[in-house]
């Protein structure tokens, strides 16, 4: 099981972060630790809150979320997870499920169910796109529903191969997280699900969409 850690780095003097989970090109080395968390978004919120305070007070340090004990590109023994990238994924509309709002995420959503769009978005834009697409799905007749996935920064693994023609093929494996927006979304109505007596494979994590913590 992954353990996420929030570490501190020195913030470059001339660097202006684009979001509360941004990462400078020259990240330096970790200078300290703020805590460990079993879930990515718990670590994300902790780091984002620290960074917002650092920005408002012209602090000299910046928080970064890493996976402890993993292989990364920059730091030994840790893989950098922020900044996160947000994308939209299309999933099959679960049988017997009905949404209460266009931001609902069904409990039975599976990471392997749908196709992920290539476009990278800010979190707020991803929310707007998800809401618009799902509102159309609710108003019409369709078999697809849309959710937000967060993609971690550094890949879990990267493989490079070369063929006799001199062509290079790179394959990266990245960890993704299905996001359930907090505050304006729920799980929808599962009362007509044919498998409602069974436990759901709940694979989403909650990400606070209020305030300035969101990129």
MOCORZI-V184410 format. One record per residue. N is the residue number from 0. SS is DSSP state (h for helix, s for strand, l for the rest). PSI is psi in whole degrees, 0 to 359 (* if undefined). OMEGA is omega in degrees with one decimal (* if undefined). Layout:
n & ss & psi & omega
N & SS & PSI & OMEGA
N & SS & PSI & OMEGA
//
This chain:
n & ss & psi & omega
0 & l & 137 & -177.0
1 & l & 144 & 172.4
2 & l & 122 & -179.4
3 & s & 139 & -175.2
4 & s & 141 & 174.5
5 & s & 118 & -178.8
6 & s & 159 & -179.3
7 & s & 139 & 173.9
8 & s & 163 & 174.0
9 & s & 131 & -180.0
10 & l & 122 & 178.9
11 & l & 142 & -174.8
12 & l & 318 & -174.2
13 & l & 13 & -176.3
14 & l & 131 & 176.3
15 & l & 108 & -178.4
16 & l & 142 & 179.1
17 & l & 342 & -179.6
18 & l & 173 & -177.5
19 & l & 357 & 175.1
20 & l & 20 & -178.7
21 & l & 164 & -179.1
22 & l & 128 & 178.0
23 & l & 153 & 179.7
24 & l & 322 & 176.0
25 & l & 95 & -172.4
26 & l & 350 & -179.0
27 & l & 217 & 179.8
28 & l & 153 & 177.9
29 & l & 137 & -178.6
30 & l & 348 & -178.0
31 & s & 181 & -177.0
32 & s & 139 & 178.4
33 & s & 339 & 179.8
34 & s & 170 & 177.6
35 & s & 147 & -174.6
36 & s & 146 & 179.5
37 & l & 342 & -179.2
38 & l & 148 & -177.5
39 & h & 312 & -171.5
40 & h & 336 & 172.6
41 & h & 317 & 176.6
42 & h & 320 & 179.8
43 & h & 313 & -179.1
44 & h & 319 & -179.7
45 & h & 315 & 179.8
46 & h & 318 & -178.1
47 & h & 319 & 178.1
48 & h & 317 & 178.6
49 & h & 316 & -176.5
50 & h & 326 & 176.2
51 & h & 319 & 176.6
52 & h & 321 & 179.4
53 & h & 320 & 179.1
54 & h & 319 & -177.1
55 & h & 333 & -177.5
56 & l & 11 & -178.1
57 & l & 46 & -179.7
58 & l & 164 & -176.2
59 & l & 358 & -179.8
60 & s & 160 & -175.5
61 & s & 141 & -176.6
62 & s & 138 & -180.0
63 & s & 139 & 177.6
64 & s & 131 & 178.9
65 & s & 160 & 169.7
66 & s & 118 & -175.7
67 & s & 135 & 176.2
68 & l & 5 & -179.4
69 & l & 164 & 179.3
70 & l & 124 & 179.3
71 & l & 175 & -179.5
72 & l & 330 & -169.8
73 & l & 309 & -174.1
74 & l & 140 & -179.6
75 & l & 133 & 175.6
76 & l & 12 & 177.1
77 & s & 144 & -179.8
78 & s & 126 & -176.5
79 & s & 128 & -175.5
80 & l & 339 & 178.9
81 & l & 149 & 10.1
82 & l & 151 & 177.4
83 & l & 149 & 171.3
84 & s & 141 & -178.5
85 & s & 133 & 179.4
86 & s & 166 & 178.1
87 & s & 134 & 177.1
88 & s & 138 & 176.3
89 & s & 130 & 178.3
90 & s & 160 & 174.6
91 & s & 138 & 177.5
92 & l & 118 & -176.2
93 & l & 142 & 179.6
94 & l & 130 & 177.7
95 & l & 3 & -177.9
96 & l & 140 & 176.4
97 & s & 130 & 179.9
98 & l & 149 & 172.3
99 & l & 338 & 177.8
100 & l & 160 & -179.3
101 & l & 353 & 178.1
102 & l & 7 & 177.7
103 & l & 149 & 176.0
104 & l & 119 & -178.7
105 & l & 145 & -179.2
106 & l & 333 & -174.3
107 & l & 12 & 179.9
108 & l & 138 & -178.8
109 & l & 141 & -178.2
110 & l & 336 & -176.3
111 & l & 5 & -172.7
112 & l & 319 & -166.5
113 & l & 176 & 178.6
114 & s & 136 & -179.6
115 & s & 128 & 178.0
116 & l & 150 & -175.6
117 & l & 335 & -175.1
118 & l & 129 & 176.3
119 & l & 133 & -175.7
120 & s & 162 & 165.2
121 & l & 164 & -178.8
122 & h & 317 & -178.6
123 & h & 322 & 177.2
124 & h & 321 & 178.7
125 & h & 320 & 176.6
126 & h & 314 & -178.3
127 & h & 319 & -179.9
128 & h & 316 & 177.7
129 & h & 315 & -178.8
130 & h & 317 & -178.4
131 & h & 315 & -179.2
132 & h & 317 & -177.8
133 & h & 331 & 175.8
134 & h & 321 & 175.2
135 & h & 320 & 179.5
136 & h & 323 & 179.3
137 & h & 325 & -178.4
138 & h & 334 & -178.2
139 & l & 197 & 177.9
140 & l & 111 & -179.7
141 & l & 168 & 179.8
142 & l & 14 & -179.6
143 & s & 149 & 174.5
144 & s & 156 & -172.9
145 & s & 137 & 179.3
146 & s & 165 & 177.5
147 & s & 137 & 171.5
148 & s & 141 & 175.5
149 & s & 130 & -177.2
150 & s & 127 & 180.0
151 & l & 155 & -169.5
152 & l & 299 & -178.8
153 & l & 143 & 179.7
154 & l & 157 & 174.0
155 & l & 321 & 177.7
156 & s & 158 & 179.4
157 & s & 126 & -178.7
158 & s & 132 & 178.8
159 & s & 128 & 178.0
160 & s & 155 & 178.3
161 & s & 140 & 177.2
162 & l & 169 & -177.0
163 & l & 337 & 180.0
164 & l & 357 & 179.2
165 & l & 16 & 178.9
166 & l & 140 & -179.5
167 & s & 136 & 175.9
168 & s & 126 & 179.0
169 & s & 133 & 177.8
170 & s & 121 & 178.7
171 & s & 137 & 175.7
172 & s & 122 & -177.8
173 & l & 147 & 178.1
174 & l & 133 & 178.5
175 & s & 159 & -179.5
176 & s & 127 & 174.7
177 & s & 129 & -173.1
178 & s & 134 & 168.6
179 & s & 110 & 178.4
180 & s & 139 & -178.0
181 & l & 142 & 172.4
182 & l & 313 & -175.7
183 & l & 12 & -176.6
184 & l & 162 & 176.8
185 & l & 206 & -178.2
186 & l & 351 & -174.6
187 & l & 184 & -176.6
188 & s & 115 & -179.0
189 & l & 12 & -171.8
190 & l & 339 & -179.9
191 & l & 10 & 179.6
192 & l & 131 & -179.7
193 & l & 344 & -179.7
194 & l & 26 & -173.6
195 & l & 342 & 179.1
196 & l & 350 & -177.9
197 & l & 158 & 176.5
198 & l & 142 & 179.5
199 & l & 148 & 174.2
200 & l & 78 & -172.6
201 & l & 110 & -172.4
202 & l & 10 & -177.7
203 & s & 165 & 175.2
204 & s & 148 & -177.7
205 & s & 136 & 177.5
206 & s & 120 & -178.2
207 & l & 127 & -178.6
208 & l & 8 & -177.8
209 & l & 161 & 175.4
210 & l & 205 & -173.6
211 & l & 11 & -177.4
212 & l & 338 & -176.2
213 & l & 140 & 178.8
214 & l & * & *
//
